[in-house]
């Protein structure tokens, strides 16, 4: 019977003593080895990692994430390596999913993809997280490093999920963004006009609210040819956001129209175009785009499009537009879709109650409002509408 492949953890860190109990500690009993490469901690993180059983190595920080990741990888002893950051968590169930997907020793090596869930937003994106330790498999890029491997090596999706909370704190997120921007601006890939680096630089600038510079980098990324349609589409969407932030609504619209022309079956593009049309007062064309977006679906794990959240907002906006234009029956259908997507949110119920009042169904409206107030007792609009139906009561 073929022997099972071994699985180890590879982590780089610096001053992560507060995160290690949530990231490294829970996984130590589930893997065959753990390598932690420290790049200059002063907070006791190295001692804590050793106490969990990890093998800890030191390397001075040289402003290059892939250099550090490859150094950690060089010390790995297992057949396969799962890379984690100190602000990542993977549950025992998800480690089991990864182990189940590993080939046995002697079988063709594979790269396994897992879903990263970004907290608290809930965005989800695919990442290459598990790979064989062998020549030709390494990381490249000083920042937002990417895993490189031979083209013949299969890449397989798994059901495993890894949570990432490192950008949840706005102050820390800004600090990390400024650090990332400094590395990106001096990276050879950015200087040479590589799509991925232009995209990451533009995205970082947009997050830092440096809209003019973000627009320039994202426009360059959008003009690049790349096989990664997900990231290219996201670059175009972010370019439209940069135009919008600069007050150039028409330019934002043109960018999105070009995206839909290039990818007519791309739901997130249709959704953004619908929003842009509505902002310009073009209600019915906006409704048509939003309806198409819902039909196509709004998922794109290639860049982390939060499908359920986008679908909820899309259905809610569609209902609003249809209601404002006297198309109550279609609006009700859209609001019911929003309610189905997010049953714990009171807003669809309040909207449905308003529609019921308009169409002369006060008891139905009262039922919706009662449910909404059970979810949010202080909801001002729901309370106002309830009093209106019941002659000032509640």
QUILIN-V865436 format. One record per residue. RES is the residue in one small letter. SS is DSSP state (alpha for helix, beta for strand, coil for the rest). Layout:
res:RES ss:SS
res:RES ss:SS
This chain:
res:x ss:coil
res:x ss:coil
res:x ss:coil
res:x ss:beta
res:x ss:coil
res:x ss:coil
res:x ss:beta
res:x ss:beta
res:x ss:beta
res:x ss:beta
res:x ss:beta
res:x ss:beta
res:x ss:beta
res:x ss:coil
res:x ss:coil
res:x ss:coil
res:x ss:alpha
res:x ss:alpha
res:x ss:alpha
res:x ss:alpha
res:x ss:alpha
res:x ss:alpha
res:x ss:alpha
res:x ss:coil
res:x ss:alpha
res:x ss:alpha
res:x ss:alpha
res:x ss:alpha
res:x ss:alpha
res:x ss:alpha
res:x ss:coil
res:x ss:coil
res:x ss:beta
res:x ss:beta
res:x ss:beta
res:x ss:beta
res:x ss:beta
res:x ss:beta
res:x ss:coil
res:x ss:coil
res:x ss:coil
res:x ss:coil
res:x ss:coil
res:x ss:coil
res:x ss:alpha
res:x ss:alpha
res:x ss:alpha
res:x ss:alpha
res:x ss:alpha
res:x ss:alpha
res:x ss:alpha
res:x ss:alpha
res:x ss:coil
res:x ss:coil
res:x ss:beta
res:x ss:beta
res:x ss:beta
res:x ss:beta
res:x ss:coil
res:x ss:coil
res:x ss:coil
res:x ss:coil
res:x ss:coil
res:x ss:coil
res:x ss:alpha
res:x ss:alpha
res:x ss:alpha
res:x ss:alpha
res:x ss:alpha
res:x ss:alpha
res:x ss:alpha
res:x ss:alpha
res:x ss:alpha
res:x ss:alpha
res:x ss:coil
res:x ss:coil
res:x ss:coil
res:x ss:coil
res:x ss:coil
res:x ss:beta
res:x ss:beta
res:x ss:beta
res:x ss:beta
res:x ss:coil
res:x ss:coil
res:x ss:coil
res:x ss:coil
res:x ss:beta
res:x ss:beta
res:x ss:coil
res:x ss:coil
res:x ss:alpha
res:x ss:alpha
res:x ss:alpha
res:x ss:alpha
res:x ss:alpha
res:x ss:alpha
res:x ss:alpha
res:x ss:alpha
res:x ss:alpha
res:x ss:alpha
res:x ss:coil
res:x ss:coil
res:x ss:beta
res:x ss:coil
res:x ss:coil
res:x ss:coil
res:x ss:coil
res:x ss:coil
res:x ss:beta
res:x ss:beta
res:x ss:beta
res:x ss:beta
res:x ss:beta
res:x ss:beta
res:x ss:beta
res:x ss:beta
res:x ss:beta
res:x ss:coil
res:x ss:coil
res:x ss:coil
res:x ss:coil
res:x ss:beta
res:x ss:beta
res:x ss:beta
res:x ss:beta
res:x ss:beta
res:x ss:beta
res:x ss:beta
res:x ss:beta
res:x ss:beta
res:x ss:beta
res:x ss:coil
res:x ss:coil
res:x ss:coil
res:x ss:coil
res:x ss:coil
res:x ss:beta
res:x ss:beta
res:x ss:beta
res:x ss:coil
res:x ss:coil
res:x ss:coil
res:x ss:coil
res:x ss:coil
res:x ss:beta
res:x ss:beta
res:x ss:beta
res:x ss:coil
res:x ss:coil
res:x ss:coil
res:x ss:coil
res:x ss:coil
res:x ss:beta
res:x ss:beta
res:x ss:beta
res:x ss:beta
res:x ss:beta
res:x ss:beta
res:x ss:beta
res:x ss:beta
res:x ss:beta
res:x ss:beta
res:x ss:beta
res:x ss:coil
res:x ss:coil
res:x ss:coil
res:x ss:coil
res:x ss:coil
res:x ss:alpha
res:x ss:alpha
res:x ss:alpha
res:x ss:alpha
res:x ss:alpha
res:x ss:alpha
res:x ss:alpha
res:x ss:alpha
res:x ss:alpha
res:x ss:alpha
res:x ss:alpha
res:x ss:alpha
res:x ss:alpha
res:x ss:alpha
res:x ss:alpha
res:x ss:alpha
res:x ss:alpha
res:x ss:coil
res:x ss:alpha
res:x ss:alpha
res:x ss:alpha
res:x ss:alpha
res:x ss:coil
res:x ss:coil
res:x ss:coil
res:x ss:alpha
res:x ss:alpha
res:x ss:alpha
res:x ss:alpha
res:x ss:alpha
res:x ss:alpha
res:x ss:alpha
res:x ss:alpha
res:x ss:alpha
res:x ss:alpha
res:x ss:alpha
res:x ss:alpha
res:x ss:alpha
res:x ss:coil
res:x ss:coil
res:x ss:coil
res:x ss:alpha
res:x ss:alpha
res:x ss:alpha
res:x ss:alpha
res:x ss:alpha
res:x ss:alpha
res:x ss:alpha
res:x ss:alpha
res:x ss:alpha
res:x ss:alpha
res:x ss:alpha
res:x ss:alpha
res:x ss:coil
res:x ss:coil
res:x ss:coil
res:x ss:coil
res:x ss:coil
res:x ss:coil
res:x ss:alpha
res:x ss:alpha
res:x ss:alpha
res:x ss:alpha
res:x ss:alpha
res:x ss:alpha
res:x ss:alpha
res:x ss:alpha
res:x ss:alpha
res:x ss:alpha
res:x ss:alpha
res:x ss:alpha
res:x ss:alpha
res:x ss:alpha
res:x ss:alpha
res:x ss:alpha
res:x ss:alpha
res:x ss:coil
res:x ss:coil
res:x ss:coil
res:x ss:alpha
res:x ss:alpha
res:x ss:alpha
res:x ss:alpha
res:x ss:alpha
res:x ss:alpha
res:x ss:alpha
res:x ss:alpha
res:x ss:alpha
res:x ss:alpha
res:x ss:alpha
res:x ss:alpha
res:x ss:alpha
res:x ss:alpha
res:x ss:coil
res:x ss:coil
res:x ss:coil
res:x ss:coil
res:x ss:alpha
res:x ss:alpha
res:x ss:alpha
res:x ss:alpha
res:x ss:alpha
res:x ss:alpha
res:x ss:alpha
res:x ss:alpha
res:x ss:alpha
res:x ss:alpha
res:x ss:alpha
res:x ss:alpha
res:x ss:alpha
res:x ss:coil
res:x ss:coil
res:x ss:coil
res:x ss:alpha
res:x ss:alpha
res:x ss:alpha
res:x ss:alpha
res:x ss:alpha
res:x ss:alpha
res:x ss:alpha
res:x ss:alpha
res:x ss:alpha
res:x ss:alpha
res:x ss:alpha
res:x ss:alpha
res:x ss:alpha
res:x ss:alpha
res:x ss:coil
res:x ss:coil
res:x ss:coil
res:x ss:beta
res:x ss:coil
res:x ss:coil
res:x ss:coil
res:x ss:coil
res:x ss:beta
res:x ss:coil
res:x ss:alpha
res:x ss:alpha
res:x ss:alpha
res:x ss:alpha
res:x ss:alpha
res:x ss:alpha
res:x ss:alpha
res:x ss:alpha
res:x ss:alpha
res:x ss:alpha
res:x ss:alpha
res:x ss:alpha
res:x ss:alpha
res:x ss:alpha
res:x ss:alpha
res:x ss:alpha
res:x ss:alpha
res:x ss:alpha
res:x ss:coil
res:x ss:coil
res:x ss:coil
res:x ss:alpha
res:x ss:alpha
res:x ss:alpha
res:x ss:alpha
res:x ss:alpha
res:x ss:alpha
res:x ss:alpha
res:x ss:alpha
res:x ss:alpha
res:x ss:alpha
res:x ss:alpha
res:x ss:alpha
res:x ss:alpha
res:x ss:alpha
res:x ss:coil
res:x ss:coil
res:x ss:coil
res:x ss:coil
res:x ss:coil
res:x ss:alpha
res:x ss:alpha
res:x ss:alpha
res:x ss:alpha
res:x ss:alpha
res:x ss:alpha
res:x ss:alpha
res:x ss:alpha
res:x ss:alpha
res:x ss:alpha
res:x ss:alpha
res:x ss:alpha
res:x ss:coil
res:x ss:coil
res:x ss:coil
res:x ss:alpha
res:x ss:alpha
res:x ss:alpha
res:x ss:alpha
res:x ss:alpha
res:x ss:alpha
res:x ss:alpha
res:x ss:alpha
res:x ss:alpha
res:x ss:alpha
res:x ss:alpha
res:x ss:alpha
res:x ss:alpha
res:x ss:alpha
res:x ss:coil
res:x ss:coil
res:x ss:coil
res:x ss:coil
res:x ss:alpha
res:x ss:alpha
res:x ss:alpha
res:x ss:alpha
res:x ss:alpha
res:x ss:alpha
res:x ss:alpha
res:x ss:alpha
res:x ss:alpha
res:x ss:alpha
res:x ss:coil
res:x ss:coil
res:x ss:coil
res:x ss:coil
res:x ss:coil
